[in-house]
Amino acid sequence: MTKNAEPFFITVPLTLENHECAKRFASEQSASAKVKQVYLNTLAVLAVDSFLRWMEFETDLNASDSWHPIIRRFNNVADLVLPDLGRLECRPFLAAENSLILPSEVIGDRIGYIAVKFVENLQQVEILGFLPACENIETPEIISLNDLHPLAELTNYLLNLPPIAEEELAPENTDEPNLSVELLRRWLENNYDGETWQKPEQILVSSGLRNQKINIPLNCSRAKVINLGNHLVIILISLTVEVENEMKITVSLYPGDTEPNLPLGIILKLLDEDGDLIAGDDYPEPMIELTEVDFNTEFSIEVTLGEDRFVEFFQV
């Protein structure tokens, strides 16, 4: 690690282990732009982690959103948790750029933003400076490099931060059910969100799709209509209790407008709680069937059409 002067910055080498970690996280993604985003975000976090530990600050990678597979899959995050202090955002940028663009999901939940400059060969990065998060002052979406505070001020800034409670650093997506998780076992008790998930026959009537041919199972089934790239698509989920505390789950897609077929290129995926692929199916009739699914299992449904994507989380 090298200190430089005029202007002052820190050069941090990127190790083979750093790149292997970044490749592993990036390989979880499907879109090429997302692969690059996760790769650079991961390297930026690892570089700042190395720098702060060199400065004898305690860090916790595993508590960071950027280390949570589902959160990083659906958000552009590059945070590093400093226990008792908060989340420090490590934003990567390329040599030709002269500003940092902050995603909306990292504004307002950080103690500061560190600029991490990447050179072409990705063998090292330059940590240029930081912008503190000031109370009662909204963080801008675009940070000019000229507005960065020098790294020489970072130590005093961090040491003077008030401590925060540990629960404030808990990842947004925890193992506990929350309002964004649909509990499938409640459907068996006829307890479900009737505004979004409805009985299939209700969907056909309310959406004006009476003539649509959908194979409605006799077991517990719910459906909803989503919009992907100006195409209406029906998601149908059917549940069958096979033995105590186990069920079969079937997920199917149907055209939700007057077209007889689904749009070309549509893809249906089921992902586990870590964001790893369980099963996938695509055009022309996507359908996935899972058997012997234990109660309390968590998974998500992902439907993509080009750049458009729908995701919803479930717990059995």
C-alpha positions as CSV (number, residue, x, y, z in Angstrom):
1,M,0.0,0.0,0.0
2,T,1.5,3.3,-1.1
3,K,0.9,6.9,0.0
4,N,1.1,9.6,-2.7
5,A,1.3,13.3,-2.4
6,E,0.1,16.3,-4.6
7,P,-2.7,15.2,-4.7
8,F,-2.8,12.9,-1.8
9,F,-4.2,9.4,-2.4
10,I,-3.6,5.8,-1.4
11,T,-2.7,3.1,-3.9
12,V,-4.1,-0.4,-2.9
13,P,-3.0,-3.5,-4.8
14,L,-5.7,-6.0,-5.8
15,T,-4.7,-9.5,-5.0
16,L,-5.6,-12.8,-6.8
17,E,-7.9,-13.6,-3.9
18,N,-9.7,-10.2,-4.4
19,H,-10.3,-11.0,-8.0
20,E,-11.5,-14.6,-7.2
21,C,-14.0,-13.2,-4.8
22,A,-15.2,-10.6,-7.3
23,K,-15.6,-13.3,-10.0
24,R,-17.5,-15.5,-7.7
25,F,-20.0,-12.7,-6.8
26,A,-20.2,-11.6,-10.5
27,S,-20.9,-15.1,-11.7
28,E,-24.2,-15.1,-9.8
29,Q,-25.5,-12.4,-12.2
30,S,-27.0,-12.9,-15.7
31,A,-26.9,-9.5,-17.4
32,S,-23.4,-8.4,-18.6
33,A,-23.8,-4.9,-17.2
34,K,-24.7,-6.4,-13.8
35,V,-21.7,-8.7,-14.0
36,K,-19.4,-5.7,-14.4
37,Q,-21.2,-3.7,-11.7
38,V,-20.9,-6.4,-9.1
39,Y,-17.2,-7.2,-10.1
40,L,-16.1,-3.6,-9.6
41,N,-18.2,-3.0,-6.5
42,T,-16.7,-6.1,-4.9
43,L,-13.1,-5.0,-5.7
44,A,-13.8,-1.5,-4.4
45,V,-15.1,-2.8,-1.1
46,L,-12.2,-5.2,-0.7
47,A,-9.7,-2.4,-1.4
48,V,-11.3,0.0,1.2
49,D,-11.5,-2.9,3.6
50,S,-7.8,-3.5,3.2
51,F,-7.0,0.2,3.6
52,L,-9.1,0.6,6.8
53,R,-7.7,-2.5,8.4
54,W,-4.3,-1.1,7.7
55,M,-5.4,2.0,9.5
56,E,-6.5,-0.3,12.4
57,F,-10.2,0.2,12.0
58,E,-12.5,-2.8,12.6
59,T,-14.6,-3.9,9.6
60,D,-17.2,-6.5,8.9
61,L,-17.6,-7.7,5.3
62,N,-20.2,-10.3,6.1
63,A,-22.5,-7.8,7.7
64,S,-22.4,-5.6,4.6
65,D,-25.2,-5.5,2.1
66,S,-22.6,-5.9,-0.7
67,W,-21.8,-9.3,0.7
68,H,-25.5,-10.4,0.8
69,P,-26.3,-12.4,-2.4
70,I,-29.9,-11.3,-2.8
71,I,-29.3,-7.6,-1.8
72,R,-26.4,-7.2,-4.2
73,R,-28.3,-9.1,-7.0
74,F,-31.1,-6.5,-7.0
75,N,-29.3,-3.4,-5.8
76,N,-26.2,-1.4,-6.8
77,V,-24.5,-1.5,-3.4
78,A,-20.8,-1.3,-2.4
79,D,-21.0,-0.8,1.3
80,L,-18.6,-1.8,4.1
81,V,-19.8,-2.1,7.6
82,L,-17.7,-0.5,10.4
83,P,-19.1,-2.0,13.6
84,D,-20.5,0.6,16.0
85,L,-20.1,3.3,13.4
86,G,-22.2,2.4,10.3
87,R,-22.0,1.7,6.6
88,L,-19.3,3.3,4.4
89,E,-20.0,3.3,0.7
90,C,-17.1,2.4,-1.5
91,R,-18.0,3.8,-5.0
92,P,-15.9,2.6,-7.9
93,F,-15.2,4.9,-10.9
94,L,-13.0,4.7,-14.0
95,A,-10.0,6.8,-14.8
96,A,-11.8,8.8,-17.5
97,E,-14.6,9.9,-15.2
98,N,-14.5,13.0,-13.0
99,S,-17.5,12.4,-10.7
100,L,-19.2,9.7,-8.7
101,I,-22.8,8.8,-9.5
102,L,-24.6,7.5,-6.4
103,P,-27.5,5.0,-6.9
104,S,-30.6,6.0,-5.0
105,E,-30.4,2.9,-2.7
106,V,-27.2,4.1,-1.1
107,I,-28.3,7.7,-0.4
108,G,-29.3,8.4,3.2
109,D,-28.1,5.1,4.8
110,R,-24.3,5.7,4.8
111,I,-21.8,7.5,7.1
112,G,-19.8,8.5,4.1
113,Y,-18.8,7.8,0.5
114,I,-15.2,6.8,-0.6
115,A,-14.0,7.3,-4.1
116,V,-12.2,4.3,-5.5
117,K,-10.5,4.9,-8.9
118,F,-9.8,1.9,-11.2
119,V,-7.0,1.8,-13.7
120,E,-7.2,-0.2,-16.9
121,N,-5.4,-3.4,-15.8
122,L,-7.3,-3.7,-12.5
123,Q,-4.2,-4.7,-10.6
124,Q,-4.6,-1.8,-8.2
125,V,-6.9,1.0,-7.3
126,E,-6.4,4.6,-6.0
127,I,-8.5,5.7,-3.0
128,L,-8.8,9.4,-3.7
129,G,-10.9,10.9,-0.9
130,F,-14.3,10.8,0.8
131,L,-17.5,12.7,1.2
132,P,-19.0,12.6,4.8
133,A,-22.7,12.1,5.2
134,C,-23.9,15.3,6.9
135,E,-27.0,15.3,9.1
136,N,-29.8,17.5,7.7
137,I,-27.9,17.9,4.4
138,E,-29.1,15.7,1.6
139,T,-26.3,13.8,-0.2
140,P,-26.2,14.7,-3.9
141,E,-26.7,12.0,-6.5
142,I,-23.6,13.2,-8.3
143,I,-20.4,13.9,-6.4
144,S,-17.6,15.9,-8.2
145,L,-14.1,14.7,-7.4
146,N,-13.3,18.3,-6.6
147,D,-15.7,18.1,-3.7
148,L,-14.0,15.2,-2.0
149,H,-12.4,15.6,1.4
150,P,-8.8,14.5,1.6
151,L,-8.1,11.1,3.0
152,A,-6.0,12.7,5.7
153,E,-9.2,13.8,7.4
154,L,-10.9,10.4,7.3
155,T,-9.4,9.0,10.5
156,N,-10.6,12.0,12.6
157,Y,-14.0,11.9,10.9
158,L,-14.5,8.2,11.7
159,L,-13.2,8.5,15.3
160,N,-15.6,11.4,16.0
161,L,-18.7,9.6,14.8
162,P,-21.2,8.7,17.5
163,P,-21.7,4.9,18.0
164,I,-24.9,3.3,16.7
165,A,-26.9,0.3,17.8
166,E,-26.0,-3.1,16.3
167,E,-29.6,-3.7,15.0
168,E,-29.3,-0.6,12.8
169,L,-26.6,-2.4,10.8
170,A,-28.7,-5.5,10.2
171,P,-29.0,-6.3,6.5
172,E,-32.2,-5.1,4.9
173,N,-33.2,-8.6,3.8
174,T,-33.1,-10.8,6.9
175,D,-34.2,-14.3,7.5
176,E,-37.4,-13.1,9.3
177,P,-40.6,-12.8,7.2
178,N,-41.5,-9.2,6.3
179,L,-44.0,-7.4,4.3
180,S,-42.1,-8.0,1.0
181,V,-42.3,-11.8,1.6
182,E,-45.4,-13.7,0.6
183,L,-46.1,-16.6,3.0
184,L,-47.4,-19.4,0.8
185,R,-48.7,-21.6,3.6
186,R,-51.2,-18.9,4.4
187,W,-52.8,-19.5,1.0
188,L,-53.8,-22.9,2.2
189,E,-55.9,-21.2,4.9
190,N,-57.4,-18.8,2.3
191,N,-55.3,-16.0,3.8
192,Y,-53.6,-14.0,1.1
193,D,-53.1,-10.5,-0.4
194,G,-56.3,-10.3,-2.4
195,E,-55.2,-7.1,-4.1
196,T,-52.2,-8.7,-5.9
197,W,-52.6,-12.4,-5.6
198,Q,-56.1,-13.6,-6.6
199,K,-57.9,-16.7,-7.5
200,P,-57.1,-17.4,-11.2
201,E,-60.8,-17.1,-12.3
202,Q,-60.9,-13.6,-10.6
203,I,-57.8,-12.6,-12.6
204,L,-59.5,-13.6,-15.8
205,V,-62.6,-11.6,-15.1
206,S,-61.0,-8.5,-13.6
207,S,-58.4,-8.3,-16.4
208,G,-60.9,-8.9,-19.2
209,L,-59.2,-12.2,-20.1
210,R,-62.2,-14.5,-20.0
211,N,-61.2,-16.1,-23.3
212,Q,-57.6,-16.8,-22.2
213,K,-56.9,-20.6,-21.9
214,I,-55.4,-21.3,-18.5
215,N,-55.1,-24.7,-17.0
216,I,-56.5,-23.9,-13.5
217,P,-55.5,-26.7,-11.0
218,L,-58.1,-28.0,-8.5
219,N,-55.7,-27.5,-5.6
220,C,-54.8,-24.1,-4.0
221,S,-53.9,-21.7,-6.8
222,R,-53.3,-18.0,-7.0
223,A,-52.4,-15.7,-9.9
224,K,-51.4,-12.1,-10.6
225,V,-50.8,-10.0,-13.7
226,I,-47.5,-8.2,-14.2
227,N,-46.3,-5.8,-16.9
228,L,-43.0,-6.6,-18.7
229,G,-42.0,-4.4,-21.6
230,N,-45.6,-3.4,-22.3
231,H,-46.6,-7.1,-22.3
232,L,-49.1,-8.3,-19.7
233,V,-48.1,-11.7,-18.2
234,I,-50.0,-13.9,-15.8
235,I,-48.1,-15.7,-13.1
236,L,-49.9,-18.8,-11.8
237,I,-48.7,-20.5,-8.6
238,S,-50.4,-23.8,-7.4
239,L,-49.7,-25.5,-4.1
240,T,-50.3,-29.1,-3.2
241,V,-49.5,-30.5,0.3
242,E,-47.8,-33.9,-0.3
243,V,-47.0,-34.9,3.3
244,E,-46.9,-33.1,6.6
245,N,-44.7,-30.0,6.4
246,E,-43.9,-30.6,2.7
247,M,-45.6,-29.3,-0.5
248,K,-45.3,-29.3,-4.2
249,I,-45.1,-25.8,-5.9
250,T,-45.8,-25.3,-9.5
251,V,-45.2,-21.9,-11.2
252,S,-46.5,-21.2,-14.7
253,L,-46.6,-18.2,-17.0
254,Y,-49.5,-17.3,-19.4
255,P,-50.1,-14.5,-21.8
256,G,-52.1,-11.8,-20.1
257,D,-53.4,-9.9,-23.0
258,T,-55.2,-10.7,-26.2
259,E,-52.1,-12.4,-27.7
260,P,-52.4,-16.2,-27.8
261,N,-48.7,-16.7,-26.9
262,L,-46.2,-15.3,-24.4
263,P,-43.7,-12.7,-25.8
264,L,-40.6,-14.3,-27.4
265,G,-37.6,-14.3,-25.1
266,I,-39.5,-14.4,-21.7
267,I,-37.6,-16.4,-19.0
268,L,-38.9,-17.8,-15.7
269,K,-36.5,-18.5,-12.9
270,L,-36.7,-19.7,-9.3
271,L,-33.9,-18.7,-7.0
272,D,-33.0,-19.9,-3.5
273,E,-32.6,-17.6,-0.5
274,D,-28.9,-17.0,-1.5
275,G,-29.9,-15.9,-5.0
276,D,-28.7,-19.2,-6.6
277,L,-30.6,-20.7,-9.4
278,I,-33.0,-23.6,-8.4
279,A,-34.7,-24.0,-11.8
280,G,-35.4,-22.1,-15.0
281,D,-37.6,-22.4,-18.0
282,D,-38.3,-20.2,-21.0
283,Y,-40.4,-19.5,-24.1
284,P,-42.9,-20.8,-25.3
285,E,-44.5,-22.2,-22.1
286,P,-42.5,-21.6,-19.0
287,M,-43.4,-23.9,-16.1
288,I,-41.4,-25.0,-13.1
289,E,-42.4,-27.7,-10.6
290,L,-40.8,-28.1,-7.2
291,T,-41.5,-31.2,-5.1
292,E,-40.9,-32.1,-1.5
293,V,-40.5,-28.4,-0.5
294,D,-40.1,-28.0,3.3
295,F,-42.1,-25.5,5.2
296,N,-40.1,-22.3,6.0
297,T,-38.1,-22.7,2.7
298,E,-37.5,-19.3,1.1
299,F,-37.2,-18.6,-2.6
300,S,-37.9,-15.9,-5.2
301,I,-39.6,-15.9,-8.6
302,E,-37.8,-13.9,-11.3
303,V,-39.4,-13.2,-14.7
304,T,-37.4,-11.4,-17.3
305,L,-38.1,-10.1,-20.7
306,G,-35.1,-8.3,-22.2
307,E,-34.1,-5.5,-19.8
308,D,-37.4,-5.7,-17.9
309,R,-37.6,-7.8,-14.7
310,F,-40.1,-8.8,-12.1
311,V,-39.0,-10.3,-8.7
312,E,-41.0,-11.4,-5.7
313,F,-39.9,-13.3,-2.6
314,F,-41.8,-16.1,-1.0
315,Q,-41.6,-18.3,2.1
316,V,-43.4,-21.7,2.3
